[in-house]
Amino acid sequence: MLRILPVAALLSSLLPAVAVAQQPRQNNPGTQASVTDDHERRIKLLEAQVRSLQTRTTYRYAALDCNTGKYDEFLFLSGNLVFLASCTKIEPYLEGHRVTISVGNPHFFNFSNVKGTHSYGKDWADAIERNVEVSMTDSIRAGSWTTVTVIINPSKPEQLRYLGLELNAQSASATR
């Protein structure tokens, strides 16, 4: 009988814990906050990883910033050579705008029959649906900047907050 008493005391001390464990789980504000904190931490981690990948990856399009005129690196749609693009001027033209873009060719090859797409929109998502065909009459000369003029007609100023450029060349020739 003496041995049963300590076991009974142990079981009686465990019963409240078992009863608590069997109760349905309620949303504890502290738990919800920790889940939110965990999600925020994961989002920040993913954003950092995306920024890291963006710094290591050259895109097939150039994101143009007409406010600063800074250049962006991009690849032609076919090939792996890096080119540069910069928005040098944007001005009203008829019922739309004329965008002047400089395309830099740091290579020892001239590229001709250059065609592509100029995307524009209020943001990146809007620019997916709005684009104008680009066809260059001049070749992109080796080791220099080539001016490309794109007419977007009709357009409104708020539709030109995001500008992108994709190009492709049909032929390349070495300089002599």
Secondary structure by P-SEA (a helix, b strand, c coil): caaaaaaaaaaaaaaaaaaaaaccccccaaaaaaaaaaaaaaaaaaaaaaaaaaaacccccccccccccbbbbbbcccccbbbbbbbccccccccbbbbbbbbbbcccbbbccbbbbbbbcccaaaaaabbbbbbbcccccccbbbbbbbbccccccccccbbbbbbccccccccc
